[in-house]
């Protein structure tokens, strides 16, 4: 299944690139003037921190991570907090179609033996 694993890996990297570009566009819209390379350095780490099961959906840990990484780079604190909430909201919105497909889809049928 090497081909399938490589496809999943490539798509996972592509999703991470899109998440970084989302954060960069949001940041630019909020007046955060940091280079794109800063986002590529920190967003994957922040996404990882969001996955740690300490709070529901990473609420709080996401804001702390954004503040700890972006403010020392020269970003103003208030827009960074707004960016963190918008980034979290985009992640939720991006997951909704898959959740709806799962919820409204047919239940898997048991396999027949024999």
Secondary structure, 3 states (H helix, E strand, C coil): CHHHHHHHHHHHHHHHHHHHHHHHHHHHHCCCCCCHHHHHHHHHHHHHHHCCCCCHHHCCHHHHHHHHHHHHHCCCHHHHHHHHHHHHHHHHHHHHHHHHHHHHCCCCCCCCCC
